[in-house]
Amino acid sequence: MLSSVFAQFLDPQARLLKRSDGENFRVVAATAAEAIAGIRTTVDAIRALGKQVVVVAPPPMGGFDVGRCVERFESKSILIGALHECRISLDDYRKEMGDVLAFLAALPDQAQCQRHWV
């Protein structure tokens, strides 16, 4: 199983180290194409070991600290507004993680691996 937040690989301000041959690396811009190529290389290496690969999406994010919210909820502390039940709406998740979800949606075809996410 492979899983990550994946956003760090898609940040236009970020840079990635890419192996240019067996021993050397070069710096490349973080893009979906570079991320997919990297995942494909990883998938191929794992498959060469006789293993199957499944990529798992990151946990839902809702723009707030879920752990802190749950802690306050469980301790019966005051929670008001949208956070009163610590719920993350599916629409908010899809909006917040749109780039990552689009990247993950491309993986089955471009990196030949299974996917498991909403």
C-alpha positions as CSV (number, residue, x, y, z in Angstrom):
1,M,0.0,0.0,0.0
2,L,1.2,3.5,-0.9
3,S,-0.3,6.5,0.8
4,S,0.6,10.1,1.4
5,V,-0.9,13.5,1.6
6,F,0.4,13.9,-2.0
7,A,-0.1,17.7,-2.0
8,Q,3.6,18.3,-1.6
9,F,4.2,16.6,-5.0
10,L,1.7,19.0,-6.7
11,D,2.7,22.3,-5.2
12,P,3.9,24.6,-8.0
13,Q,6.3,26.3,-5.5
14,A,7.9,23.0,-4.5
15,R,10.8,21.2,-6.1
16,L,11.4,17.4,-6.3
17,L,14.6,15.4,-6.6
18,K,14.4,13.1,-9.6
19,R,16.9,10.4,-10.3
20,S,18.5,11.1,-13.7
21,D,20.5,7.9,-13.8
22,G,21.5,5.2,-11.4
23,E,23.4,7.5,-9.1
24,N,22.6,11.2,-9.9
25,F,19.7,13.4,-9.1
26,R,18.4,16.6,-10.6
27,V,15.9,19.1,-9.3
28,V,12.5,19.4,-11.1
29,A,9.4,21.3,-10.5
30,A,6.6,19.6,-8.6
31,T,3.9,18.8,-11.1
32,A,1.3,16.1,-11.6
33,A,3.3,14.6,-14.5
34,E,6.5,14.3,-12.4
35,A,4.5,12.9,-9.5
36,I,2.8,10.3,-11.7
37,A,6.2,9.3,-13.2
38,G,7.6,8.9,-9.7
39,I,4.7,6.8,-8.6
40,R,5.0,4.7,-11.7
41,T,8.7,4.1,-11.0
42,T,7.8,3.0,-7.5
43,V,5.0,0.8,-8.6
44,D,7.2,-0.9,-11.2
45,A,9.9,-1.5,-8.6
46,I,7.4,-3.0,-6.1
47,R,5.9,-5.2,-8.8
48,A,9.4,-6.4,-9.8
49,L,9.4,-7.9,-6.3
50,G,6.3,-9.9,-7.1
51,K,4.0,-7.6,-5.0
52,Q,0.7,-5.9,-5.9
53,V,0.3,-2.2,-5.4
54,V,-2.7,-0.2,-4.0
55,V,-2.6,3.6,-3.7
56,V,-4.7,4.9,-0.8
57,A,-5.9,8.5,-0.7
58,P,-5.1,10.7,2.2
59,P,-7.6,11.0,5.0
60,P,-10.3,13.6,4.7
61,M,-9.4,17.2,5.5
62,G,-11.9,19.9,6.3
63,G,-9.7,23.0,6.8
64,F,-9.6,22.6,10.6
65,D,-7.7,20.5,13.2
66,V,-9.8,17.4,13.3
67,G,-7.9,15.8,16.2
68,R,-8.4,18.9,18.4
69,C,-12.0,19.1,17.4
70,V,-12.6,15.4,18.4
71,E,-10.7,15.9,21.6
72,R,-13.0,18.9,22.5
73,F,-16.1,16.9,21.4
74,E,-15.1,13.9,23.5
75,S,-14.4,16.0,26.6
76,K,-17.7,17.7,26.1
77,S,-16.1,21.1,25.7
78,I,-17.9,23.9,23.9
79,L,-18.0,23.6,20.1
80,I,-19.9,26.1,18.1
81,G,-20.6,26.8,14.4
82,A,-19.7,24.4,11.7
83,L,-17.4,22.4,13.9
84,H,-20.0,21.5,16.6
85,E,-19.9,17.8,15.5
86,C,-16.4,17.7,13.9
87,R,-17.8,16.7,10.6
88,I,-16.0,17.1,7.3
89,S,-18.4,17.6,4.4
90,L,-17.6,15.5,1.3
91,D,-18.0,18.7,-0.8
92,D,-15.5,20.5,1.4
93,Y,-13.1,17.6,1.1
94,R,-13.4,17.5,-2.6
95,K,-12.8,21.2,-2.8
96,E,-9.8,21.3,-0.5
97,M,-8.2,18.2,-2.1
98,G,-9.2,18.8,-5.7
99,D,-5.7,18.7,-7.2
100,V,-4.8,15.6,-5.2
101,L,-8.0,13.8,-6.1
102,A,-7.4,14.6,-9.8
103,F,-3.8,13.3,-9.5
104,L,-5.1,10.1,-7.8
105,A,-7.8,9.6,-10.5
106,A,-5.0,9.6,-13.2
107,L,-3.0,6.9,-11.4
108,P,-4.9,3.7,-12.5
109,D,-4.4,4.5,-16.2
110,Q,-1.0,6.1,-16.0
111,A,0.7,4.2,-13.2
112,Q,-1.3,0.9,-13.6
113,C,-2.2,0.6,-9.9
114,Q,-5.5,0.1,-8.1
115,R,-7.1,3.0,-6.2
116,H,-9.2,3.2,-3.1
117,W,-10.8,6.5,-2.2
118,V,-14.0,8.5,-2.5
